[in-house]
Amino acid sequence: MNLGIIGYGNRANYFVGRFFDAKRGVKLTAVADLDLDRARKRMENNRFFKQYDINIDDIHFYTDFHEMMQKEDLDGVLICTKCHQHSQNAAEAMAYGIPVFLEKPVSVTREQLKILQDGYFAHPVPTMVSFPLRYAPICRFVKKLIDDGTIGKVQQVQALNNVPYGPSYFRGFDMGFDLNGGLWPQKATHDLDYVNYLIGEEPVEICAMEAKTVFIGDHDPSLRCENCPERDTCPEGPLQQAMDWAEDDDGGFCAFSNNKNGHDSASALVRYASGIHAVYSQNFYSRKGAQKRGAVIIGYRGTIQFDFYSDQVQVWMHDGRPSATYQFHNNGKPHFGGDQAMAHNFIDIMEGKPSLAPLETGMLSALMCISAMESCSSHTFVPIRRDDWKGPEGKGCPE
Ligand SMILES: NC(=O)c1ccc[n+]([C@@H]2O[C@H](COP(=O)([O-])OP(=O)(O)OC[C@H]3O[C@@H](n4cnc5c(N)ncnc54)[C@H](O)[C@@H]3O)[C@@H](O)[C@H]2O)c1
């Protein structure tokens, strides 16, 4: 099977290893990137190329992805460009009629959602959105418990994401929040998607709140630790990190700058079609053992609690049935085993089988993130209306 990649950055260079690991005959045939020297360098330093004896000279390189799509006989294409480019790139790539793997977030504005929707309606190719949490074995197990009726109908979901590596989001001089939309589309898009997946209902409205109260300060965002007079006393500076937390951090740009973009904590409330609701909260200064990513799912007959980090599912029955704990063993694997499962599903899709995360899932989650941002500004509930991005036939984006 011949694979092409549009945008050969960090993510693509890592993810291509998942296809090699899958050992299902996928060949990296062609790559399109604006900086081909950097793309080649990434491949040279990628241990999977050595491990699987991939000859970089056999790969065809392009700077224009349209030329790649026209000249190559590809079975599928990965779109791993920057967030704000995804919708336009995908809409254009779909015109070539082959399966598309699209990185998240699929869109960061309503205008981009419309471009993506129009592109898809014009060329409805098989699609997959890069949502590793939905694919992680632990999440699919919880979905099966729910679908089997273990706790009865889901009545409420309480989801949490306390990110143990949060400061890294504030240490880049140009975090590009104006382009990538910030931490709603960066982070919450994953969690809101798996909550949608588990609940299996249409979200109808959202309200959200966000704050930036920790990673704030007076410094210019271009200040680096090495040039900062506070470098030895700053809690995010390399010395304090090494002495207090035994963390290896070489500094970087200032985490306490006057860059007002984004948030370091945020929460959303989502109502679903049957009237049930979910709450989701994310935090970027919680660390170490306080890390948590998962949810409590409550029905009348029982409660399921799961956490990606501890890789554990607990089921408490509210009636006389016994409770149970299930320990998974995927925590060491990238995205809790979700990345490998995604590579397999994309190979399935190229073979004509269904997608577990079709474009609709990415568009819905993106719409929820955009609506959450609007709610943060307007201090109101925002309806999640797919009519806003329905095509001329009046349908939502089909699965
Ligand atoms: N699903 C996940 O869990 C996950 C994890 C990490 C990153 N991501 C997403 O992956 C995407 C890429 O992230 P990254 O860290 O690899 O970024 P990156 O900047 O390293 O890579 C982007 C690449 O796209 C190339 N590019 C830009 N415009 C192009 C064009 N018109 N044609 C071809 N190539 C073009 C750039 O030269 C660059 O090499 C981001 O949207 C990010 O949110 C997703």
The ligand as an SDF file (V2000), in Angstrom:
LIG
                    3D

 44 48  0  0  0  0  0  0  0  0999 V2000
   -3.3820   13.7640   17.2890 N   0  0  0  0  0  0  0  0  0  0  0  0
   -2.4530   14.0330   18.1730 C   0  0  0  0  0  0  0  0  0  0  0  0
   -2.4510   13.5080   19.2710 O   0  0  0  0  0  0  0  0  0  0  0  0
   -1.3730   15.0280   17.8160 C   0  0  0  0  0  0  0  0  0  0  0  0
   -0.1360   15.0130   18.4620 C   0  0  0  0  0  0  0  0  0  0  0  0
    0.8270   15.9380   18.0710 C   0  0  0  0  0  0  0  0  0  0  0  0
    0.5450   16.8470   17.0630 C   0  0  0  0  0  0  0  0  0  0  0  0
   -0.6700   16.8410   16.4690 N   0  0  0  0  0  0  0  0  0  0  0  0
   -1.0100   17.7940   15.3910 C   0  0  0  0  0  0  0  0  0  0  0  0
   -0.1700   17.5590   14.2900 O   0  0  0  0  0  0  0  0  0  0  0  0
   -0.0310   18.7540   13.5320 C   0  0  0  0  0  0  0  0  0  0  0  0
    1.4240   18.9450   13.1490 C   0  0  0  0  0  0  0  0  0  0  0  0
    2.1870   19.1430   14.3170 O   0  0  0  0  0  0  0  0  0  0  0  0
    3.7770   19.1140   14.2630 P   0  0  0  0  0  0  0  0  0  0  0  0
    4.2550   19.2320   15.6320 O   0  0  0  0  0  0  0  0  0  0  0  0
    4.2240   17.9690   13.4170 O   0  0  0  0  0  0  0  0  0  0  0  0
    4.0650   20.4840   13.4760 O   0  0  0  0  0  0  0  0  0  0  0  0
    5.3500   20.8040   12.5980 P   0  0  0  0  0  0  0  0  0  0  0  0
    5.4240   22.2680   12.4610 O   0  0  0  0  0  0  0  0  0  0  0  0
    6.5310   20.0700   13.1180 O   0  0  0  0  0  0  0  0  0  0  0  0
    4.9750   20.1700   11.1620 O   0  0  0  0  0  0  0  0  0  0  0  0
    4.1830   20.8050   10.2100 C   0  0  0  0  0  0  0  0  0  0  0  0
    4.8450   20.5860    8.8680 C   0  0  0  0  0  0  0  0  0  0  0  0
    3.9600   21.0100    7.8390 O   0  0  0  0  0  0  0  0  0  0  0  0
    4.7670   21.5810    6.8060 C   0  0  0  0  0  0  0  0  0  0  0  0
    3.9150   22.3980    5.9290 N   0  0  0  0  0  0  0  0  0  0  0  0
    3.3750   23.6210    6.2000 C   0  0  0  0  0  0  0  0  0  0  0  0
    2.6520   24.0350    5.1360 N   0  0  0  0  0  0  0  0  0  0  0  0
    2.7160   23.0610    4.1990 C   0  0  0  0  0  0  0  0  0  0  0  0
    2.1810   22.8990    2.8950 C   0  0  0  0  0  0  0  0  0  0  0  0
    1.3970   23.8230    2.3310 N   0  0  0  0  0  0  0  0  0  0  0  0
    2.4740   21.7600    2.2120 N   0  0  0  0  0  0  0  0  0  0  0  0
    3.2330   20.8050    2.7730 C   0  0  0  0  0  0  0  0  0  0  0  0
    3.7960   20.9180    3.9920 N   0  0  0  0  0  0  0  0  0  0  0  0
    3.5300   22.0230    4.6990 C   0  0  0  0  0  0  0  0  0  0  0  0
    5.8200   22.3470    7.5690 C   0  0  0  0  0  0  0  0  0  0  0  0
    6.9440   22.6390    6.7540 O   0  0  0  0  0  0  0  0  0  0  0  0
    6.1430   21.3710    8.7090 C   0  0  0  0  0  0  0  0  0  0  0  0
    7.1940   20.4950    8.3620 O   0  0  0  0  0  0  0  0  0  0  0  0
   -0.5840   19.8890   14.4130 C   0  0  0  0  0  0  0  0  0  0  0  0
   -1.8110   20.2870   13.9060 O   0  0  0  0  0  0  0  0  0  0  0  0
   -0.7600   19.2440   15.7750 C   0  0  0  0  0  0  0  0  0  0  0  0
   -1.8660   19.7570   16.4970 O   0  0  0  0  0  0  0  0  0  0  0  0
   -1.6150   15.9410   16.8080 C   0  0  0  0  0  0  0  0  0  0  0  0
  1  2  1  0
  2  3  2  0
  2  4  1  0
  4  5  1  0
  4 44  2  0
  5  6  2  0
  6  7  1  0
  7  8  2  0
  8  9  1  0
  8 44  1  0
  9 10  1  0
  9 42  1  0
 10 11  1  0
 11 12  1  0
 11 40  1  0
 12 13  1  0
 13 14  1  0
 14 15  2  0
 14 16  1  0
 14 17  1  0
 17 18  1  0
 18 19  2  0
 18 20  1  0
 18 21  1  0
 21 22  1  0
 22 23  1  0
 23 24  1  0
 23 38  1  0
 24 25  1  0
 25 26  1  0
 25 36  1  0
 26 27  1  0
 26 35  1  0
 27 28  2  0
 28 29  1  0
 29 30  1  0
 29 35  2  0
 30 31  1  0
 30 32  2  0
 32 33  1  0
 33 34  2  0
 34 35  1  0
 36 37  1  0
 36 38  1  0
 38 39  1  0
 40 41  1  0
 40 42  1  0
 42 43  1  0
M  CHG  2   8   1  16  -1
M  END
$$$$
